[in-house]
Amino acid sequence: MRHFSAQYVFTNEGAPLKRGIVTVSDEGIITAIHDSGGDLAEKRSVEFHNGIIVPGFVNCHCHLELSHMKNAIPPGKGLAEFLRMFREARSADTGTITGAAGIADEEMYLGGIEMCADICNTNHTFAIKKQSRIRYKNFLELFGIDSEKAEKRLDEIKHLAAEAEAAGLEHSIVPHAVYSISLKLFALLRAETESNKVSSVHFMETEAEKMLLEKSEGPLMNSYRESGLVTGSNKPDLVRDHATAVLQHITQSGNLILVHNTFADKDIIDRLKCRPNLFWCLCPNANLYIENKVPPLTLLMKENCKIVIGTDSYASNGRLNILDEIRTLQNYFPSVSLEEMVRFATLNGAEALGEQELLGSIKTGKKPGLLLLKDLDIARLRLLPSTNVRRLV
């Protein structure tokens, strides 16, 4: 049994506790929370820390298997060029892929990530996840714009799902993006995923998506032609807008995480309000890396969207670190409180992944992990460039 205290404790169960005390069992379960009212009498058994105690982070979007691609693609090229260079740079031997993924997994754990929703196109990370101190939700990603290959694509991802099942890993089959799946494949996928508890989809990451869906033109269309995915005067048989994809072609069961949302606007938000259990995942450092743009956080909050945080991959980010994502959001949206952003990265993420009974808040009976945010502006409750995170539990 250990007792922790700090200048503030963000429990996500009420107002921050000033010099509150959190008692944790040897198994990491919260057994008691004491509100000292800011008057913490010295107790030999209490470990007092200079900073803010928060629950463990929940990373709602990552690509662990791309960790070997760090610095492989220069920033600022836009999504279409990023994808072209990605296709050329992704290949590597299995040892390189798994070695980099193992290092990234440990970095994420030390950075405070308790649970991670991870995109999988291969089985390269399965063995790492079985041994990891992070609990993973594996999203097996399906894509393909060639209608004639739709059944083949589905069979491939079902084979990967069988491997994940054999490895004892939590998994769901999910679509990659609205612009990368044919109507036929969407229909097959919806039938296959009708009972998903959690799904995700890359969403409105670039302005070029709308150009492709609505007019079959623009940078993404050019990329498809250059890569040979589209030939001659053919046009891919795609859904014609993002809202239709979410409301008609992606399973309506369970939670749905929309990832990136860099170019989301009020019209799309309004149209999707009828879809229950919808979460908006922001990966601001990746968005800056690829499109040099951040998602519209102020608009999303004004429209009462449930916001969660992700890191994306080392192909589009310098670190897989949730605190860095929060710091970037604070820099661009200084009016949003640290308490709110911590909630995005903890309780909201736990709810998105259906794990709020265990993770996301400091509450008796939960096992959320405990983190210390240190070297910050305590008076204003603001992160500084030097602010870092340390695991307590």
Buried (B, 14 or more C-beta within 10 A) or exposed (E): EBBBBBBBBBBBBEEBBBBBBBBBEEEBBBBEBBBBEEEBEEEEEBBBBEBBBBBBBBBBBBBBBBBBBBEBBEBEBBBBBBBBBBEEBBEBEEEEBBBBBBBBBBBBBEBBBBBBBBBBBEBBBBEBBEEBEBBBBBBBBBBBBBBEBBEEBBEBBEEBBEBBEEBEBBBBBBBBBBBBBBBBBBEBBBEBBEEBEBBBBBBBBBBBBBBBBEEBEBBBBBBBEEEEBBEEEEBBBBBBBBBEBBBEBBBBBBBBBBBBBBBBEEEBBEBBEEBEBBBBBBBBBBBBBBBEBBBBBEBBBEBEBBBBBBBBBBBBBEBBBBBBBBBBBBEEBEEBEBBBBBBBBBBBBBBBBBBBEBBBBBBEEBBBBBBBBBBBEBEEBBBEEEBBBBBBB
